[in-house]
Amino acid sequence: MKTTTMMMLMLATAMTTAPAALTTDDVVTWNARTLTVIATNGQNGIVQTRSLAMVHAAIHDALNAIQPRYGRYLFQDSVPNDTSADAAIASAAYHVLAALIPAYGSPAQRAAATAQLDAFYSSSLAAIPDTPSKTAGITVGTSAAGAILDARLEDGASLANTPYIPLDGPGFWQPTPNPVPADPLAGGVGFAPALLPRWGDVTPFILRTGAQFRPDGPPSLTSDQYTVDYNEVKAVGEQFSATRTAEQSEIARFWYEGSQVGWNRIGQVVATDRGLDLWEQGRLFALLNFAMADGFIAGFNAKYEYDFWRPVTAIRAGDTDGNPSTEADPSWSTYLNTPAIPDHPSTHSVLGAAAAEVLGRFFADDHIAFTTTSGAPFAGITRSFTSFTQAAHENADSRVFAGLHFRTACRDGLWLGGRIGLFAFRHYLQPDR
C-alpha cells in the first residue's frame, strides 16, 4: 500500500465528535462544502478544478464500491452493500481535501480551511450512528481518497507555475493593466506575471493529452475576422461603454465568478430539483468536474501555444498591428479586470460549454429550465435560463461584454468545451450493464 493511502487510513477515525450542523449529508452538500473549503484555502480557480475533480472521483468510487451502479474511475475494491454511504461520502471528501490543503494558501488560510473542513467532517460523522456500517463507510471513503491522491501525486500540477517570459511584438500576450474599481477583489492592481503557464502540461483526468482537441488559433491581425472581433470588444467591452446595455453589464458581472463555482452551483440546483439519489449525484458531479478540470488543462495548453494578446493590450497598441481598420486607443480600459493569461481560447467559455454538455447529456435533455444566483465578487445577481446551452452561450458572451476576450476566443472556447464534455460523458462512468 502506498504511503499516501497509509496516511489516509491512519486519519480515518481521527474526527468522531463535534456538533451536528446539517441534517442532509449527500453529494450536493459535500460539493458545496468543498467549494467553501478550497476558497478559504486560497486556491485559485484553475487549481480548484483539480481539487473538485479529485474529491468527486473519490466520492463516486466509494459509492460504487458499496453498490456498483456505474463504472469506477480508479478505486476498484468492493464492500458490503450495507456500508454507510453517508460515511463513505464524507470520508472520501474529507481525506482528499485534508491532503490538499497544505499545498496552498498562507498559514492563516490553511489553518482556517482545516478548521472549516474538520467541522464539516465532524458534523457528518456525528449525525451517523456508531455502527460497523459507519466504520466500514469511513474506511472505504478513505481508501477511495487514497487512490486518487496517489494517482495525482506526480501529475505536473506542482510544476505549472514556472517563470514565463513574454515575447515582444504585436499579437503576443503581455501583462495586462486592470481598470479601477471594476473588480472589488483586485483593487485595480495590474501587470501580474503569467499565471500557471505550464498548466496545459498537467495530466488530464479524462483526455489523452491537453492537446487532444486543440482548436484553431486566433485569426491573423490583418484578417477581416480580427477586425470585426477588435471593433466589437473595443465598443462593448470598454470600461464606460455607451454601447453596452444595462443587461449586458449585468451578464458580465453575473458570470465573472469562477466558472468552476458557478457551474457546480448550477449542478447543485438541477440535481436537487430533479431528485437525484446519491449514486446519480456522485456520477453527475464527477463527470462535471472531470470535464471542467480538463477544460482548464486543454484551454491552457492552447493559450500558451498561441500566446495571443488580450483586448486591452491589442487596443492600446492598435497602431502596431498592421491593420488599417483597427484604430488604437492608448487609454482604453476593460469593464472588468483581465486575468493574467493569454486570450485564445477563452477558458471561461471552455468550462461553460463542457459543463453544459455534461449536464445536457446526463439528463438526456438540454432544455431544462433553472434559476441561479451569482457569488463573489458580484454576489446576489439572479438569472434564469431555459437550457444549459443558453447559459453556456451567455457565459461566453459575458467575456466580450466585460472586455476580456475577442469573440473568436469565446467561439473556439465553446467548441473545445463541447468536445471535452461529450468525451467525458461517452467514455467515463458509464452505467454497469
C-alpha positions as CSV (number, residue, x, y, z in Angstrom):
1,M,0.0,0.0,0.0
2,K,1.4,3.4,-0.9
3,T,2.4,6.0,1.7
4,T,-0.5,8.4,0.9
5,T,-3.1,5.7,1.3
6,M,-1.5,4.6,4.6
7,M,-1.6,8.1,5.9
8,M,-5.3,8.4,5.0
9,L,-6.1,5.2,6.8
10,M,-4.4,6.4,9.9
11,L,-6.6,9.6,9.8
12,A,-9.8,7.7,9.1
13,T,-11.1,7.7,12.7
14,A,-9.5,10.9,13.9
15,M,-12.7,13.0,13.7
16,T,-15.5,11.4,15.6
17,T,-17.2,14.0,17.7
18,A,-18.4,17.6,17.0
19,P,-21.7,19.5,16.9
20,A,-24.1,18.4,14.2
21,A,-24.7,21.3,11.9
22,L,-26.6,19.8,8.9
23,T,-29.3,17.2,8.6
24,T,-28.6,16.4,4.9
25,D,-25.3,14.8,4.1
26,D,-25.3,14.0,0.4
27,V,-23.0,14.6,-2.5
28,V,-24.6,18.0,-3.2
29,T,-23.8,19.0,0.4
30,W,-20.2,18.0,0.1
31,N,-19.9,19.7,-3.3
32,A,-20.9,23.0,-1.6
33,R,-18.6,22.3,1.3
34,T,-15.7,21.6,-1.0
35,L,-16.2,24.9,-2.8
36,T,-16.2,26.7,0.6
37,V,-13.1,24.9,1.9
38,I,-11.0,25.4,-1.3
39,A,-11.9,29.1,-1.4
40,T,-10.9,29.6,2.2
41,N,-7.7,27.7,1.4
42,G,-6.8,30.4,-1.1
43,Q,-6.8,28.1,-4.1
44,N,-7.1,30.0,-7.4
45,G,-9.9,29.0,-9.8
46,I,-7.7,26.8,-12.0
47,V,-6.3,24.8,-9.1
48,Q,-9.8,24.5,-7.7
49,T,-10.9,22.4,-10.7
50,R,-8.3,19.8,-9.9
51,S,-9.3,19.7,-6.3
52,L,-13.0,19.3,-7.2
53,A,-12.3,16.6,-9.7
54,M,-10.3,14.6,-7.1
55,V,-12.9,15.0,-4.4
56,H,-15.7,13.8,-6.7
57,A,-13.6,11.0,-8.2
58,A,-13.2,9.6,-4.6
59,I,-16.9,10.1,-3.7
60,H,-18.1,8.4,-6.9
61,D,-15.7,5.4,-6.5
62,A,-16.5,5.0,-2.8
63,L,-20.3,4.9,-3.5
64,N,-19.8,2.4,-6.3
65,A,-17.7,0.2,-4.1
66,I,-20.8,-0.2,-1.9
67,Q,-23.2,-0.6,-4.8
68,P,-21.7,-0.9,-8.2
69,R,-24.1,1.1,-10.5
70,Y,-21.6,3.0,-12.6
71,G,-18.1,2.3,-13.9
72,R,-15.3,3.3,-11.5
73,Y,-12.7,6.0,-12.2
74,L,-9.8,4.4,-10.2
75,F,-10.7,2.6,-6.9
76,Q,-11.9,-1.0,-7.7
77,D,-12.5,-2.6,-4.2
78,S,-15.9,-3.7,-3.1
79,V,-17.5,-3.7,0.4
80,P,-20.8,-4.9,1.8
81,N,-23.8,-3.1,0.5
82,D,-25.0,-2.2,4.0
83,T,-21.9,0.0,4.4
84,S,-22.9,3.6,5.3
85,A,-23.0,5.7,2.1
86,D,-23.1,8.9,4.1
87,A,-19.9,8.0,6.0
88,A,-18.2,7.0,2.7
89,I,-19.1,10.3,1.0
90,A,-17.9,12.3,4.0
91,S,-14.7,10.3,4.5
92,A,-13.8,10.4,0.8
93,A,-14.2,14.2,0.5
94,Y,-12.5,14.9,3.8
95,H,-9.4,12.9,3.2
96,V,-8.8,14.3,-0.3
97,L,-9.2,17.9,1.0
98,A,-7.2,17.3,4.1
99,A,-4.3,16.1,1.9
100,L,-4.6,19.1,-0.5
101,I,-4.9,22.0,1.9
102,P,-1.2,22.1,3.0
103,A,-0.1,22.8,-0.6
104,Y,-2.0,26.1,-1.0
105,G,-2.5,29.5,0.7
106,S,-0.9,31.3,3.6
107,P,-0.6,29.7,7.0
108,A,-3.7,31.6,8.1
109,Q,-5.7,30.3,5.1
110,R,-4.5,26.8,5.6
111,A,-5.5,26.9,9.3
112,A,-8.9,28.4,8.5
113,A,-9.6,25.8,5.8
114,T,-8.5,22.9,8.1
115,A,-10.8,24.1,10.9
116,Q,-13.7,24.5,8.4
117,L,-13.1,21.1,7.0
118,D,-12.8,19.4,10.4
119,A,-16.1,21.0,11.5
120,F,-17.8,19.8,8.3
121,Y,-16.5,16.3,8.7
122,S,-17.3,16.1,12.4
123,S,-20.8,17.3,11.7
124,S,-21.3,14.5,9.2
125,L,-19.9,11.7,11.4
126,A,-21.8,12.9,14.5
127,A,-25.1,12.5,12.5
128,I,-24.4,8.8,11.7
129,P,-25.0,6.1,14.3
130,D,-21.8,4.5,15.6
131,T,-22.2,1.1,14.0
132,P,-19.9,-1.3,11.9
133,S,-21.7,0.2,8.9
134,K,-20.3,3.6,9.7
135,T,-16.8,2.3,10.3
136,A,-16.9,0.5,7.0
137,G,-18.1,3.7,5.3
138,I,-15.2,5.7,6.7
139,T,-12.7,3.0,5.7
140,V,-13.9,2.8,2.1
141,G,-14.1,6.5,1.7
142,T,-10.6,6.8,3.0
143,S,-9.3,4.2,0.6
144,A,-11.0,5.8,-2.4
145,A,-9.4,9.1,-1.4
146,G,-6.0,7.4,-1.2
147,A,-6.4,6.0,-4.7
148,I,-7.0,9.4,-6.3
149,L,-4.3,11.1,-4.2
150,D,-1.7,8.5,-5.2
151,A,-2.7,8.8,-8.9
152,R,-2.4,12.6,-8.9
153,L,0.8,12.8,-6.8
154,E,3.1,13.5,-9.9
155,D,0.6,14.9,-12.4
156,G,2.6,18.1,-13.0
157,A,0.4,20.5,-11.1
158,S,3.2,21.4,-8.7
159,L,5.4,22.4,-11.7
160,A,2.8,24.5,-13.5
161,N,3.8,28.0,-12.3
162,T,7.3,28.1,-13.7
163,P,8.5,31.5,-14.9
164,Y,7.2,32.8,-18.2
165,I,9.0,35.4,-20.3
166,P,6.5,37.3,-22.6
167,L,7.5,37.8,-26.2
168,D,7.7,41.3,-27.7
169,G,5.7,42.5,-30.7
170,P,2.2,42.8,-31.9
171,G,-0.1,39.9,-31.3
172,F,1.8,38.4,-28.4
173,W,0.5,38.3,-24.8
174,Q,1.8,40.9,-22.4
175,P,1.0,41.5,-18.7
176,T,-2.2,43.5,-18.6
177,P,-3.4,46.5,-16.7
178,N,-6.7,46.5,-14.8
179,P,-9.2,49.3,-14.5
180,V,-10.2,50.8,-11.2
181,P,-12.5,49.9,-9.5
182,A,-14.3,47.2,-11.5
183,D,-13.2,44.2,-9.6
184,P,-13.5,44.9,-5.8
185,L,-11.3,42.0,-5.0
186,A,-8.3,43.1,-7.1
187,G,-8.3,46.8,-6.2
188,G,-7.2,47.7,-9.7
189,V,-3.7,46.1,-9.3
190,G,-2.4,45.1,-12.7
191,F,0.6,43.8,-14.7
192,A,0.7,40.5,-12.9
193,P,3.0,37.8,-14.4
194,A,1.6,35.0,-16.5
195,L,-0.5,32.6,-14.4
196,L,0.3,28.8,-14.4
197,P,2.0,28.8,-17.9
198,R,2.5,25.0,-17.7
199,W,-1.0,24.1,-16.6
200,G,-1.6,22.8,-20.1
201,D,1.0,20.1,-19.4
202,V,-0.8,18.7,-16.3
203,T,-2.0,15.2,-16.7
204,P,-5.7,15.3,-17.7
205,F,-8.4,13.5,-15.8
206,I,-10.2,12.1,-18.9
207,L,-8.5,13.4,-22.1
208,R,-5.5,11.6,-23.6
209,T,-3.5,14.8,-23.7
210,G,-4.2,18.5,-23.2
211,A,-3.8,19.0,-27.0
212,Q,-6.3,16.3,-27.9
213,F,-9.0,18.8,-29.1
214,R,-6.8,21.9,-29.6
215,P,-8.8,24.4,-31.5
216,D,-7.6,26.5,-34.4
217,G,-5.5,29.6,-33.4
218,P,-6.7,33.2,-33.4
219,P,-7.2,35.0,-36.7
220,S,-4.3,36.9,-38.2
221,L,-4.0,40.5,-37.2
222,T,-4.8,41.7,-40.7
223,S,-7.8,39.5,-41.3
224,D,-11.4,40.6,-41.6
225,Q,-12.4,38.4,-38.7
226,Y,-9.8,40.0,-36.4
227,T,-11.1,43.5,-37.5
228,V,-14.6,42.5,-36.5
229,D,-13.5,41.0,-33.2
230,Y,-11.4,44.0,-32.4
231,N,-14.0,46.6,-33.1
232,E,-16.7,44.7,-31.3
233,V,-14.9,44.3,-28.0
234,K,-13.5,47.8,-28.3
235,A,-17.0,49.2,-28.4
236,V,-18.9,46.9,-26.0
237,G,-16.2,46.0,-23.5
238,E,-14.8,49.4,-22.7
239,Q,-15.0,50.4,-19.0
240,F,-17.5,53.2,-19.6
241,S,-19.0,51.9,-22.9
242,A,-22.1,53.8,-24.2
243,T,-22.8,50.7,-26.4
244,R,-23.0,48.1,-23.7
245,T,-26.6,47.8,-22.3
246,A,-27.5,47.5,-18.7
247,E,-28.3,43.8,-19.2
248,Q,-25.0,43.2,-20.9
249,S,-23.3,44.8,-17.9
250,E,-25.3,42.6,-15.6
251,I,-24.4,39.5,-17.6
252,A,-20.7,40.4,-17.5
253,R,-20.8,40.7,-13.7
254,F,-23.0,37.7,-13.1
255,W,-20.6,35.3,-14.9
256,Y,-17.4,37.0,-13.7
257,E,-17.3,34.5,-10.8
258,G,-15.1,31.5,-11.5
259,S,-16.8,29.0,-13.9
260,Q,-16.0,26.1,-11.6
261,V,-18.1,27.7,-8.9
262,G,-20.9,28.9,-11.0
263,W,-21.4,25.7,-12.9
264,N,-21.1,23.5,-9.7
265,R,-23.8,25.7,-8.2
266,I,-26.0,25.1,-11.3
267,G,-25.3,21.3,-10.8
268,Q,-26.5,21.6,-7.2
269,V,-29.7,23.4,-8.3
270,V,-30.6,20.9,-11.0
271,A,-29.6,17.8,-9.1
272,T,-31.8,18.9,-6.2
273,D,-34.7,19.9,-8.4
274,R,-34.5,16.5,-10.2
275,G,-34.3,14.5,-7.0
276,L,-31.1,12.6,-7.9
277,D,-30.1,9.8,-5.5
278,L,-26.6,9.6,-4.0
279,W,-25.2,7.5,-6.8
280,E,-26.7,9.7,-9.5
281,Q,-25.3,12.8,-7.7
282,G,-21.9,11.1,-7.4
283,R,-21.7,10.4,-11.1
284,L,-23.0,13.8,-12.2
285,F,-20.6,15.8,-10.1
286,A,-17.6,13.6,-11.0
287,L,-18.3,14.0,-14.8
288,L,-19.0,17.7,-14.4
289,N,-15.7,18.3,-12.6
290,F,-13.6,16.0,-14.8
291,A,-14.8,18.0,-17.8
292,M,-14.1,21.4,-16.2
293,A,-10.7,20.3,-14.9
294,D,-9.7,19.1,-18.3
295,G,-11.2,22.3,-19.8
296,F,-8.6,24.3,-18.0
297,I,-5.8,21.9,-18.9
298,A,-6.8,21.8,-22.6
299,G,-7.5,25.6,-22.6
300,F,-4.1,26.5,-21.1
301,N,-2.4,24.1,-23.5
302,A,-3.8,26.1,-26.4
303,K,-3.5,29.5,-24.6
304,Y,0.2,29.3,-24.2
305,E,0.7,27.7,-27.6
306,Y,-0.9,30.6,-29.4
307,D,0.2,33.3,-26.8
308,F,-2.3,35.8,-28.2
309,W,-2.7,39.3,-26.7
310,R,-5.7,40.4,-24.7
311,P,-8.0,43.1,-26.0
312,V,-6.7,45.7,-23.6
313,T,-3.1,45.2,-24.9
314,A,-4.3,45.0,-28.5
315,I,-6.5,48.1,-28.5
316,R,-3.9,50.3,-26.7
317,A,-1.4,49.2,-29.4
318,G,-3.7,49.0,-32.3
319,D,-1.4,51.2,-34.4
320,T,1.3,48.4,-34.4
321,D,-0.8,45.5,-35.8
322,G,-0.5,46.4,-39.5
323,N,-4.3,46.6,-39.8
324,P,-5.6,49.9,-41.1
325,S,-9.1,49.1,-39.8
326,T,-8.1,48.8,-36.1
327,E,-7.7,52.3,-34.6
328,A,-5.6,52.4,-31.5
329,D,-6.9,53.9,-28.2
330,P,-3.9,54.2,-25.7
331,S,-6.2,55.0,-22.8
332,W,-8.7,52.1,-23.4
333,S,-9.7,50.0,-20.3
334,T,-11.8,47.0,-19.9
335,Y,-15.1,46.9,-18.0
336,L,-13.9,44.1,-15.7
337,N,-10.3,43.1,-14.8
338,T,-8.4,40.9,-17.2
339,P,-6.9,37.6,-15.8
340,A,-3.1,37.3,-16.3
341,I,-3.3,34.6,-19.1
342,P,-3.3,34.8,-22.9
343,D,-6.5,35.3,-24.8
344,H,-7.1,32.3,-27.0
345,P,-9.2,30.4,-26.3
346,S,-11.5,31.7,-23.6
347,T,-11.3,29.1,-20.8
348,H,-14.4,30.7,-19.2
349,S,-16.2,29.6,-22.4
350,V,-14.5,26.2,-22.4
351,L,-15.6,25.4,-18.9
352,G,-19.2,26.6,-19.5
353,A,-19.6,24.5,-22.7
354,A,-18.0,21.5,-21.1
355,A,-20.3,21.7,-18.1
356,A,-23.4,22.3,-20.3
357,E,-22.6,19.3,-22.5
358,V,-22.2,17.0,-19.5
359,L,-25.5,18.3,-17.9
360,G,-27.5,18.0,-21.1
361,R,-26.2,14.5,-21.8
362,F,-26.7,13.4,-18.2
363,F,-30.3,14.4,-18.2
364,A,-30.8,13.5,-21.8
365,D,-32.4,16.9,-22.2
366,D,-30.6,20.2,-22.8
367,H,-33.8,22.2,-22.4
368,I,-34.1,22.1,-18.6
369,A,-35.0,25.4,-17.0
370,F,-33.2,26.6,-13.9
371,T,-32.5,29.8,-11.9
372,T,-29.3,30.5,-10.1
373,T,-27.7,33.4,-8.2
374,S,-24.1,34.6,-8.5
375,G,-21.5,34.6,-5.8
376,A,-18.5,36.9,-5.2
377,P,-17.2,39.2,-6.4
378,F,-20.6,40.4,-7.7
379,A,-22.8,38.4,-5.5
380,G,-26.6,38.4,-5.5
381,I,-27.4,38.6,-9.2
382,T,-30.1,36.1,-10.1
383,R,-30.7,35.0,-13.7
384,S,-32.9,32.3,-15.2
385,F,-32.3,30.1,-18.2
386,T,-34.3,27.7,-20.4
387,S,-31.4,25.4,-21.3
388,F,-27.8,24.6,-20.4
389,T,-26.7,25.7,-23.9
390,Q,-28.3,29.1,-23.4
391,A,-26.4,29.5,-20.2
392,A,-23.1,28.4,-21.7
393,H,-23.5,30.9,-24.6
394,E,-24.4,33.7,-22.3
395,N,-21.4,32.8,-20.2
396,A,-19.2,33.1,-23.3
397,D,-20.8,36.4,-24.3
398,S,-20.1,37.8,-20.9
399,R,-16.3,37.8,-21.6
400,V,-16.8,40.1,-24.6
401,F,-19.2,42.4,-22.7
402,A,-16.5,42.6,-19.9
403,G,-13.8,43.5,-22.5
404,L,-11.8,40.4,-21.6
405,H,-11.8,38.3,-24.8
406,F,-12.1,38.6,-28.5
407,R,-15.2,36.9,-30.0
408,T,-13.2,34.2,-31.8
409,A,-11.6,33.2,-28.5
410,C,-15.1,32.7,-27.0
411,R,-16.4,30.8,-30.0
412,D,-13.4,28.5,-30.1
413,G,-13.8,28.0,-26.3
414,L,-17.3,26.8,-26.8
415,W,-16.2,24.4,-29.5
416,L,-13.4,23.0,-27.3
417,G,-15.6,22.7,-24.2
418,G,-18.3,20.9,-26.0
419,R,-15.9,18.3,-27.2
420,I,-14.4,17.7,-23.8
421,G,-17.9,17.4,-22.2
422,L,-19.0,14.9,-24.8
423,F,-15.8,12.9,-24.5
424,A,-16.2,12.7,-20.7
425,F,-19.8,11.6,-20.9
426,R,-19.3,9.0,-23.6
427,H,-16.1,7.4,-22.2
428,Y,-16.3,7.6,-18.4
429,L,-18.5,6.3,-15.5
430,Q,-20.9,4.5,-17.8
431,P,-23.8,2.6,-16.2
432,D,-22.9,-1.0,-15.3
433,R,-24.7,-3.5,-17.5
